[in-house]
Amino acid sequence: MIWHFIDTKSGSGKFNMELDIFLSEICKNDEAFFRLYRWIPYTISLGANQKFEEIDLNKCKTDNIGVVKRPTGGRAILHAEEITYSLILPISYGLSAREIYNKVSITLSAALTKYNPLLASVELEQNQPNFKELLNTPSGGLCFASTAKSEVKYKGKKLIGSAQRKMNNVILQHGSILCGKTHRLLPEYLADKSDVEILKKELADKTTEIETITKEKTDYSLLAEIIKKQFETDWNFNFTNSTNLIISKFVD
């Protein structure tokens, strides 16, 4: 099996989501794709079932914040100071969606511990919230306002948020590894302004970030390299760097 590694650095929301979809469409039974990327400009992504009307598009335009739909479900995220990963794995690989989710979280947790010993206390959420009930709360549209089972948290606060979707014969999973605090500004960009300060406080209470824990700026290149090596170790393979090959195919 060929494991393709793709590092596209920073791209727009449209580019990032379309490339994830593209990889899901071209993935064969004997290959997998793992990509790391960031977002310029900062971008709000909406879950597949959310509506653009939930976002204050005029304020986003004024503040140069992109808005895009994710192919996966879940709720809104402001992608800012973070590393995002995506994994495209054929169903023929033999792991269920739940097993993939759990294994990815274990690998990312190990990578964070190697990045900085202060992150050694990360753990996986053991409980699954009632998402139907959560959607009816003021924070129901915010992804990081709750932690799903097997997501990575630090001292009870969500640090990595992930989402999955089965697309044809593959599982697409991608997620945000929070590095800085800018993601907490998401409530300012909601169309409904009635609970902005309450929601900002809720995000501050329920989420944390690498820089908040380590008290230093994130070395994105180092973190990306550690994540890459941890996947090779935990999943027992060697990556093929396919960045240029994939980008050329995508552009064509």
C-alpha positions as CSV (number, residue, x, y, z in Angstrom):
1,M,0.0,0.0,0.0
2,I,1.3,3.5,-0.9
3,W,0.9,6.2,1.7
4,H,1.1,9.6,0.1
5,F,2.2,12.6,2.3
6,I,1.1,16.0,1.1
7,D,2.1,19.3,2.7
8,T,0.3,22.2,0.9
9,K,1.4,24.8,3.5
10,S,-1.3,27.6,3.6
11,G,-4.2,27.9,1.2
12,S,-7.7,29.3,0.9
13,G,-10.7,27.6,2.4
14,K,-11.9,26.8,-1.1
15,F,-8.6,25.2,-2.1
16,N,-8.3,23.2,1.1
17,M,-11.8,21.7,0.9
18,E,-11.7,21.0,-2.8
19,L,-8.4,19.3,-2.5
20,D,-9.6,17.0,0.3
21,I,-12.6,16.1,-1.9
22,F,-10.3,15.6,-4.9
23,L,-8.1,13.2,-3.0
24,S,-11.2,11.3,-1.8
25,E,-12.3,10.9,-5.5
26,I,-8.9,9.6,-6.8
27,C,-8.0,7.4,-3.9
28,K,-7.5,3.7,-4.9
29,N,-7.8,0.6,-2.8
30,D,-4.0,0.3,-2.6
31,E,-3.2,3.8,-1.4
32,A,-3.9,6.4,1.2
33,F,-3.4,10.1,1.6
34,F,-2.3,12.2,4.6
35,R,-2.2,15.9,4.3
36,L,-1.2,18.8,6.6
37,Y,-2.2,22.4,5.8
38,R,-3.1,25.8,7.2
39,W,-5.5,28.6,6.1
40,I,-4.8,31.9,4.5
41,P,-7.0,33.9,4.8
42,Y,-8.4,32.7,8.1
43,T,-11.6,30.9,7.2
44,I,-14.9,29.7,8.8
45,S,-15.8,26.3,7.7
46,L,-19.4,25.1,8.1
47,G,-20.5,21.5,8.5
48,A,-22.2,20.0,5.4
49,N,-25.7,20.5,6.8
50,Q,-25.2,24.1,8.0
51,K,-26.4,27.1,6.1
52,F,-24.4,30.1,5.1
53,E,-27.1,32.3,6.5
54,E,-25.8,31.3,10.0
55,I,-22.8,33.5,9.3
56,D,-22.5,37.3,9.1
57,L,-21.0,37.3,5.6
58,N,-20.6,41.1,5.5
59,K,-18.4,41.1,8.6
60,C,-16.4,38.2,7.2
61,K,-15.8,40.2,4.0
62,T,-14.8,43.3,5.9
63,D,-12.4,41.4,8.1
64,N,-11.0,39.2,5.3
65,I,-12.4,36.0,6.7
66,G,-13.2,33.3,4.2
67,V,-16.3,31.1,4.5
68,V,-16.6,27.6,3.0
69,K,-18.5,24.4,3.4
70,R,-16.8,21.2,4.6
71,P,-17.7,17.9,3.0
72,T,-17.9,16.4,6.5
73,G,-20.6,17.1,9.0
74,G,-20.2,18.9,12.3
75,R,-20.5,22.5,13.2
76,A,-18.8,25.8,12.5
77,I,-15.0,26.3,13.0
78,L,-12.9,29.4,12.6
79,H,-9.7,28.1,11.1
80,A,-6.9,30.4,12.2
81,E,-3.9,29.6,14.3
82,E,-3.9,25.8,13.7
83,I,-2.6,22.9,11.8
84,T,-5.3,21.0,9.9
85,Y,-4.8,17.4,8.9
86,S,-6.8,15.2,6.5
87,L,-6.7,11.5,6.1
88,I,-8.2,9.6,3.2
89,L,-8.2,5.9,3.7
90,P,-9.9,3.2,1.5
91,I,-12.5,1.1,3.3
92,S,-10.6,-1.9,2.0
93,Y,-7.9,-1.0,4.6
94,G,-10.0,-2.9,7.1
95,L,-10.6,-0.4,9.9
96,S,-14.1,0.8,10.7
97,A,-14.8,4.5,10.8
98,R,-14.8,4.5,14.6
99,E,-11.5,2.6,14.7
100,I,-9.9,5.1,12.3
101,Y,-11.1,8.0,14.5
102,N,-9.7,6.5,17.6
103,K,-6.4,5.5,16.1
104,V,-5.8,8.9,14.6
105,S,-6.5,10.6,18.0
106,I,-4.0,8.2,19.7
107,T,-1.4,9.0,17.1
108,L,-1.9,12.8,17.4
109,S,-1.8,12.6,21.2
110,A,1.6,10.8,21.0
111,A,2.9,13.4,18.5
112,L,1.8,16.3,20.8
113,T,3.7,14.7,23.7
114,K,6.8,14.5,21.7
115,Y,6.4,18.1,20.5
116,N,6.4,19.4,24.1
117,P,6.4,17.4,27.4
118,L,3.9,19.9,28.8
119,L,1.4,18.3,26.4
120,A,1.8,14.8,28.0
121,S,-1.5,15.2,29.8
122,V,-3.6,15.1,26.7
123,E,-6.2,12.3,26.7
124,L,-9.1,11.0,24.6
125,E,-12.7,11.9,25.5
126,Q,-14.5,8.7,26.7
127,N,-18.1,9.9,26.4
128,Q,-20.3,10.8,23.5
129,P,-22.5,13.9,23.9
130,N,-26.1,14.1,22.8
131,F,-25.6,16.2,19.7
132,K,-29.4,16.5,19.0
133,E,-29.8,18.2,22.3
134,L,-26.6,20.3,21.8
135,L,-27.9,21.7,18.5
136,N,-30.8,23.3,20.3
137,T,-28.5,25.2,22.7
138,P,-27.0,28.7,21.9
139,S,-23.7,27.1,21.2
140,G,-25.2,24.4,19.1
141,G,-23.6,25.7,15.9
142,L,-20.0,25.8,17.2
143,C,-17.8,22.7,16.8
144,F,-15.5,23.4,19.6
145,A,-18.3,24.0,22.2
146,S,-18.4,20.3,22.9
147,T,-16.1,17.3,22.7
148,A,-17.0,14.1,20.9
149,K,-15.9,10.6,21.9
150,S,-12.2,9.9,21.1
151,E,-11.4,13.6,20.4
152,V,-8.3,14.9,22.1
153,K,-8.6,17.1,25.1
154,Y,-6.2,18.6,27.7
155,K,-7.4,18.8,31.3
156,G,-11.0,18.6,30.2
157,K,-10.7,21.1,27.4
158,K,-10.9,20.3,23.7
159,L,-7.6,20.6,21.8
160,I,-8.3,18.8,18.6
161,G,-11.6,18.6,16.7
162,S,-12.2,16.1,14.0
163,A,-14.9,15.0,11.6
164,Q,-15.5,12.1,9.2
165,R,-17.4,11.2,6.1
166,K,-17.7,8.1,4.0
167,M,-17.3,9.1,0.3
168,N,-17.7,6.3,-2.2
169,N,-15.1,3.7,-1.2
170,V,-13.1,5.8,1.2
171,I,-13.3,7.4,4.6
172,L,-12.3,11.1,4.7
173,Q,-11.3,12.4,8.1
174,H,-10.0,15.8,8.8
175,G,-9.4,17.9,11.9
176,S,-8.1,21.0,13.5
177,I,-5.2,21.0,16.0
178,L,-5.6,24.3,17.9
179,C,-2.3,26.2,18.3
180,G,-3.4,29.8,19.1
181,K,-6.5,31.6,20.5
182,T,-8.0,33.3,17.4
183,H,-10.5,30.5,16.8
184,R,-12.3,31.8,19.9
185,L,-13.5,34.8,17.9
186,L,-15.9,32.7,15.9
187,P,-19.1,34.0,17.8
188,E,-18.3,37.5,16.5
189,Y,-19.0,36.2,12.9
190,L,-22.4,34.6,13.6
191,A,-25.4,36.2,12.1
192,D,-27.2,36.0,15.4
193,K,-25.4,38.5,17.7
194,S,-27.6,37.9,20.8
195,D,-25.2,35.6,22.6
196,V,-21.8,36.6,21.3
197,E,-20.1,37.3,24.7
198,I,-21.7,34.2,26.3
199,L,-20.4,32.0,23.4
200,K,-16.9,33.5,23.5
201,K,-16.7,32.7,27.2
202,E,-18.0,29.2,26.5
203,L,-15.3,28.6,23.9
204,A,-12.7,29.9,26.4
205,D,-14.0,27.6,29.1
206,K,-14.3,24.5,26.9
207,T,-11.2,24.8,24.6
208,T,-7.5,25.2,24.9
209,E,-4.6,25.6,22.6
210,I,-1.0,24.5,22.3
211,E,0.3,28.0,22.9
212,T,-1.9,28.4,26.0
213,I,-0.4,25.2,27.5
214,T,3.2,25.7,26.5
215,K,3.3,29.5,26.9
216,E,5.3,29.9,23.7
217,K,4.7,30.3,19.9
218,T,4.0,27.2,17.9
219,D,6.8,25.9,15.7
220,Y,4.5,24.7,12.9
221,S,7.2,23.1,10.8
222,L,8.5,21.1,13.8
223,L,5.0,20.0,14.8
224,A,4.2,18.9,11.3
225,E,7.3,16.8,11.0
226,I,6.7,15.2,14.4
227,I,3.1,14.4,13.4
228,K,4.3,12.9,10.1
229,K,6.9,10.7,11.8
230,Q,4.4,9.6,14.5
231,F,2.0,8.3,11.8
232,E,4.7,6.3,10.2
233,T,5.6,4.8,13.5
234,D,2.1,4.0,14.8
235,W,0.7,2.8,11.5
236,N,3.8,1.0,10.4
237,F,4.6,2.5,7.0
238,N,6.9,5.0,5.2
239,F,5.4,8.0,3.5
240,T,6.0,8.9,-0.1
241,N,6.2,12.6,-0.5
242,S,3.6,13.2,-3.2
243,T,3.0,17.0,-2.8
244,N,4.1,18.1,-6.2
245,L,2.6,15.2,-8.0
246,I,-0.8,15.7,-6.4
247,I,-0.9,19.4,-6.8
248,S,-0.1,19.1,-10.5
249,K,-2.9,16.6,-11.0
250,F,-5.3,18.8,-9.0
251,V,-4.5,21.9,-11.0
252,D,-4.9,20.1,-14.3
